[in-house]
Amino acid sequence: MTAPPRAERILALLDCLGEGEGSARDLLRRLGLPEQQLRSVQRDLRTLCDRGLLERSPAGRYRRPVRAVSLNPVEALAVYSAARMLYHHAAEYNEHYLRAMEKLSRQLPDRARRVAVLANEAYRARPNGEASRTFELAAQAWLEGRVLRCAYHSPQKVTPVELAIYFIELSPQNRQAYAIGVNRLKEGGRPFVYRLSRMREAALLADRCEIPEDFHPLQFLANAWGIMPGEPVRVELFFSPQVRDRVRETHLGQSAEIRVLASGHTRVVLTVGGWKELLPWVLGWGGEVEVLEPPALREAVAQAHAAGARVYGALPEAAPQGGR
């Protein structure tokens, strides 16, 4: 076939990269050009990068750079607050988090920007270690469609994992980051949830992976209390009148049944994917809540309270309110 003129080829390259990214050889194939045109395509790509019209990813793939978007104050605050959640999740400094918060800080009005800059500087003082690098590699694996290899340290054992990541989520309960995906070393091909802080010796493989068209992250997490899906379990809780307002202010999910009784107690019914993630939250209410169902959760709460009582010993009864 006759090779197109250079100007036409450059426009075609920009058009190909309008919605995605690719290597020089990928683009050669998409444009239907012969193999002997590879050097010409590579030269065109370098020219476009020099002009700032393209950029090259760490994996060597070309893409159109993301242009700055002007946000109104409320939009800027919403996005900055989301980035701050990463600050709370990350025990270690990560330069990518900081750069994101710095860029978003510049979108805030002057009086708010000054305070945001102080918060950014406090984050800079954190140490930088393996956890920061793991999050960076996991993000790169997800966004570039590559397999992440690591040794996964669960409480019971260490498991080799080669993970095709479908989604990365922060748990609303413990603010930890999790990757949802398939470990290709495990039979079944079903997605599971992996905590990033439990990954060691993480490395990116050259192998490519795809996210299935039928995967929907919110459907996968639909019945999770935090981040762990599972078989639906009915949980019934009975809160004291003293915490009625606190219960009402707590987001318990769209499917929660909440009813204030004539006695002032609040009855809450939840359906969750297993009750183990719920246990720390229930214990946080102390003696202000009683678990009615399921029996296994009720027993676990009772054992935890009994263990606490043994630690602190016999406590004196509370003095009557108001005195004599």
C-alpha positions as CSV (number, residue, x, y, z in Angstrom):
1,M,0.0,0.0,0.0
2,T,1.1,3.6,-0.5
3,A,2.3,5.3,2.6
4,P,0.2,8.4,3.6
5,P,2.0,11.8,3.7
6,R,3.6,12.7,7.0
7,A,1.0,15.4,7.9
8,E,-1.8,12.9,7.3
9,R,-0.1,10.2,9.3
10,I,0.4,12.6,12.3
11,L,-3.3,13.6,12.3
12,A,-4.2,9.9,12.2
13,L,-1.9,9.2,15.2
14,L,-3.5,12.0,17.2
15,D,-7.0,10.7,16.2
16,C,-6.0,7.1,17.3
17,L,-4.9,8.4,20.7
18,G,-8.0,10.6,21.3
19,E,-9.6,8.1,23.6
20,G,-6.9,5.7,24.7
21,E,-3.2,5.0,24.6
22,G,-0.8,2.6,22.7
23,S,2.7,1.7,21.8
24,A,4.3,2.7,18.5
25,R,3.7,-0.9,17.2
26,D,0.1,-0.8,18.4
27,L,-0.5,2.4,16.4
28,L,1.3,1.0,13.4
29,R,-1.2,-1.9,13.4
30,R,-4.3,0.4,14.1
31,L,-3.3,2.6,11.1
32,G,-2.8,-0.5,8.9
33,L,0.8,0.6,8.0
34,P,3.5,-1.8,6.9
35,E,6.3,-2.8,9.3
36,Q,8.9,-0.7,7.4
37,Q,7.0,2.4,8.5
38,L,7.7,1.7,12.2
39,R,10.7,4.0,12.4
40,S,8.7,6.8,10.8
41,V,5.8,6.4,13.3
42,Q,8.3,6.4,16.2
43,R,9.8,9.6,14.8
44,D,6.4,11.2,14.5
45,L,5.5,10.2,18.1
46,R,8.7,11.8,19.4
47,T,7.9,15.0,17.5
48,L,4.4,15.1,19.0
49,C,5.8,14.6,22.5
50,D,8.4,17.4,22.0
51,R,5.5,19.7,21.0
52,G,3.5,18.7,24.1
53,L,0.7,17.1,22.1
54,L,1.5,13.6,23.4
55,E,3.2,12.2,26.4
56,R,4.8,8.8,27.1
57,S,3.8,6.7,30.1
58,P,6.3,4.8,32.3
59,A,5.3,1.7,30.4
60,G,6.4,3.3,27.1
61,R,2.8,3.8,25.7
62,Y,1.8,7.1,24.1
63,R,-1.3,9.1,25.1
64,R,-2.9,12.5,24.9
65,P,-2.1,14.6,28.0
66,V,-4.9,15.5,30.3
67,R,-5.6,19.2,30.1
68,A,-6.3,21.2,33.2
69,V,-9.9,21.7,34.0
70,S,-11.2,24.7,35.7
71,L,-13.4,23.9,38.7
72,N,-15.9,26.1,40.5
73,P,-15.3,26.3,44.3
74,V,-17.7,23.6,45.3
75,E,-16.3,21.2,42.7
76,A,-12.8,22.0,43.8
77,L,-13.6,21.3,47.4
78,A,-15.3,18.0,46.5
79,V,-12.3,16.7,44.6
80,Y,-9.8,18.0,47.1
81,S,-11.8,16.3,49.9
82,A,-11.6,13.1,48.0
83,A,-7.8,13.5,47.7
84,R,-7.6,14.1,51.4
85,M,-9.1,10.7,52.0
86,L,-5.9,9.3,50.5
87,Y,-4.0,11.4,53.0
88,H,-5.9,9.7,55.8
89,H,-5.5,6.3,54.3
90,A,-1.8,6.6,53.7
91,A,0.6,6.1,56.6
92,E,3.5,7.0,54.4
93,Y,4.3,9.9,52.1
94,N,3.6,9.4,48.4
95,E,4.7,12.1,46.0
96,H,1.8,11.4,43.6
97,Y,-0.7,12.1,46.4
98,L,1.0,15.3,47.3
99,R,1.1,16.5,43.7
100,A,-2.6,15.8,43.3
101,M,-3.4,17.7,46.4
102,E,-1.1,20.6,45.3
103,K,-2.8,20.8,41.9
104,L,-6.3,20.7,43.5
105,S,-5.3,23.3,46.1
106,R,-4.6,25.8,43.3
107,Q,-8.2,25.5,42.3
108,L,-9.4,26.6,45.7
109,P,-10.2,30.3,46.5
110,D,-7.3,32.2,48.1
111,R,-8.5,32.1,51.7
112,A,-9.0,28.3,51.6
113,R,-5.9,27.7,49.6
114,R,-3.6,29.1,52.3
115,V,-4.9,26.5,54.8
116,A,-4.9,23.7,52.3
117,V,-1.2,24.4,51.6
118,L,-0.4,24.0,55.3
119,A,-2.1,20.6,55.3
120,N,-0.1,19.6,52.2
121,E,3.1,20.5,53.9
122,A,2.2,18.4,57.0
123,Y,1.8,15.5,54.6
124,R,5.2,16.0,53.1
125,A,6.8,15.3,56.5
126,R,5.6,11.7,56.5
127,P,8.2,8.9,55.8
128,N,8.2,7.2,52.4
129,G,8.4,3.4,52.3
130,E,7.2,0.2,50.7
131,A,3.5,0.8,51.2
132,S,3.7,4.0,49.2
133,R,5.4,2.2,46.3
134,T,2.8,-0.7,46.5
135,F,-0.1,1.8,46.0
136,E,1.7,3.4,43.1
137,L,2.3,0.0,41.4
138,A,-1.3,-1.1,42.0
139,A,-2.6,2.1,40.5
140,Q,-0.3,1.7,37.5
141,A,-1.4,-1.9,37.0
142,W,-5.1,-1.0,37.1
143,L,-4.8,2.0,34.8
144,E,-2.4,0.4,32.3
145,G,-4.1,-3.0,32.3
146,R,-1.0,-4.9,33.6
147,V,-0.7,-7.8,36.0
148,L,0.6,-7.0,39.5
149,R,2.7,-9.7,41.2
150,C,3.3,-9.8,45.0
151,A,3.5,-11.9,48.1
152,Y,0.2,-11.5,49.9
153,H,0.5,-11.6,53.7
154,S,-2.8,-12.5,55.2
155,P,-3.1,-13.1,58.9
156,Q,-3.0,-16.9,58.3
157,K,-0.4,-17.4,55.6
158,V,1.7,-15.9,52.7
159,T,0.2,-16.5,49.3
160,P,1.8,-15.7,45.8
161,V,-0.5,-13.5,43.8
162,E,-0.5,-12.4,40.2
163,L,-3.4,-10.0,40.2
164,A,-5.5,-8.6,37.3
165,I,-7.0,-5.5,39.0
166,Y,-10.5,-4.5,38.1
167,F,-11.0,-1.7,40.6
168,I,-9.3,0.1,43.6
169,E,-11.5,1.2,46.5
170,L,-11.0,2.8,49.9
171,S,-13.0,1.1,52.7
172,P,-15.4,3.6,54.4
173,Q,-14.9,1.7,57.6
174,N,-11.1,1.4,58.1
175,R,-9.9,3.8,55.3
176,Q,-7.6,1.1,53.9
177,A,-7.0,0.8,50.2
178,Y,-8.1,-2.5,48.5
179,A,-7.7,-3.9,45.0
180,I,-10.6,-5.9,43.6
181,G,-9.4,-8.4,41.0
182,V,-8.6,-12.0,39.9
183,N,-5.5,-13.8,41.1
184,R,-4.6,-15.8,38.0
185,L,-2.6,-18.3,40.1
186,K,-5.9,-19.3,41.7
187,E,-8.5,-21.5,40.0
188,G,-12.0,-20.3,39.4
189,G,-11.3,-16.9,37.9
190,R,-13.6,-15.1,40.4
191,P,-12.6,-11.6,41.7
192,F,-11.6,-11.2,45.3
193,V,-10.6,-8.3,47.5
194,Y,-6.9,-7.7,48.4
195,R,-5.7,-5.2,51.0
196,L,-2.8,-3.2,49.5
197,S,-1.0,-2.9,52.9
198,R,-0.7,-6.7,53.0
199,M,1.2,-6.8,49.6
200,R,5.0,-7.3,49.8
201,E,7.6,-7.4,47.0
202,A,5.2,-5.9,44.5
203,A,6.2,-5.8,40.9
204,L,4.6,-5.1,37.5
205,L,4.6,-7.8,34.9
206,A,4.6,-7.2,31.2
207,D,1.5,-9.4,30.8
208,R,-1.7,-7.5,29.8
209,C,-5.1,-8.0,31.3
210,E,-8.6,-6.8,30.6
211,I,-11.5,-5.8,32.8
212,P,-14.6,-7.9,31.9
213,E,-17.4,-6.0,30.3
214,D,-19.9,-7.5,32.8
215,F,-17.9,-6.4,35.9
216,H,-19.6,-3.6,37.9
217,P,-17.8,-2.5,41.1
218,L,-21.0,-1.3,42.9
219,Q,-22.8,-4.6,42.2
220,F,-19.8,-6.5,43.4
221,L,-19.7,-4.5,46.7
222,A,-23.5,-4.2,46.9
223,N,-23.9,-6.0,50.3
224,A,-20.5,-5.3,51.8
225,W,-20.6,-3.4,55.1
226,G,-17.1,-2.1,54.3
227,I,-15.3,-3.7,51.5
228,M,-15.8,-7.5,51.9
229,P,-18.7,-9.0,49.9
230,G,-20.2,-12.4,50.9
231,E,-23.3,-14.3,51.5
232,P,-26.1,-12.0,52.8
233,V,-26.6,-12.1,56.6
234,R,-29.5,-10.5,58.4
235,V,-28.4,-8.4,61.4
236,E,-30.8,-7.0,64.0
237,L,-29.6,-4.4,66.5
238,F,-31.3,-2.8,69.5
239,F,-30.0,0.6,70.5
240,S,-30.6,2.4,73.8
241,P,-32.6,5.7,73.9
242,Q,-29.4,7.6,74.8
243,V,-28.0,7.1,71.4
244,R,-31.1,7.6,69.3
245,D,-29.9,10.8,67.6
246,R,-26.5,9.3,66.9
247,V,-28.0,6.3,65.2
248,R,-30.2,8.6,63.1
249,E,-27.2,10.5,62.0
250,T,-25.2,7.4,61.0
251,H,-25.4,6.3,57.4
252,L,-26.4,2.7,57.5
253,G,-27.1,2.1,53.8
254,Q,-30.1,2.4,51.6
255,S,-31.5,-1.0,52.6
256,A,-31.3,-0.5,56.4
257,E,-34.6,-0.7,58.3
258,I,-34.6,1.8,61.2
259,R,-37.5,2.1,63.6
260,V,-37.8,4.2,66.8
261,L,-40.0,2.3,69.3
262,A,-42.3,3.8,71.9
263,S,-39.8,3.0,74.6
264,G,-37.2,5.3,72.9
265,H,-35.1,2.4,71.7
266,T,-34.1,2.1,68.1
267,R,-34.4,-1.1,66.2
268,V,-32.1,-1.5,63.2
269,V,-32.1,-4.3,60.7
270,L,-29.3,-4.6,58.2
271,T,-28.4,-7.1,55.5
272,V,-24.7,-7.4,55.0
273,G,-22.2,-9.8,53.3
274,G,-21.0,-11.5,56.4
275,W,-20.9,-10.0,59.9
276,K,-17.2,-10.0,60.7
277,E,-16.5,-6.6,59.2
278,L,-19.4,-5.3,61.3
279,L,-18.0,-6.5,64.6
280,P,-15.6,-3.5,65.4
281,W,-18.4,-1.0,64.6
282,V,-20.8,-2.8,66.9
283,L,-18.2,-2.9,69.7
284,G,-17.7,0.8,69.3
285,W,-21.2,1.4,70.7
286,G,-20.2,-0.3,74.0
287,G,-23.2,-1.1,76.1
288,E,-25.5,1.1,74.1
289,V,-26.4,-1.6,71.6
290,E,-27.6,-5.3,71.9
291,V,-27.2,-7.7,69.1
292,L,-30.3,-9.8,68.6
293,E,-29.3,-11.6,65.4
294,P,-27.4,-13.5,64.2
295,P,-26.4,-15.6,67.1
296,A,-22.7,-15.8,66.0
297,L,-22.3,-12.0,66.0
298,R,-24.1,-11.8,69.4
299,E,-21.7,-14.4,70.8
300,A,-18.6,-12.6,69.4
301,V,-19.7,-9.3,70.9
302,A,-20.4,-10.9,74.3
303,Q,-16.9,-12.5,74.3
304,A,-15.2,-9.3,73.4
305,H,-17.0,-7.4,76.2
306,A,-16.2,-10.2,78.7
307,A,-12.5,-10.0,77.7
308,G,-12.6,-6.2,78.2
309,A,-14.1,-6.6,81.6
310,R,-11.4,-9.1,82.6
311,V,-8.7,-6.6,81.5
312,Y,-10.2,-3.7,83.6
313,G,-11.4,-5.9,86.5
314,A,-14.4,-5.1,88.6
315,L,-15.4,-1.4,88.1
316,P,-17.3,0.6,90.8
317,E,-20.9,1.4,90.0
318,A,-21.5,4.8,88.5
319,A,-22.4,7.5,91.0
320,P,-26.1,8.5,90.8
321,Q,-26.7,11.5,88.7
322,G,-27.4,14.7,90.6
323,G,-26.2,13.4,94.0
324,R,-28.2,14.1,97.2
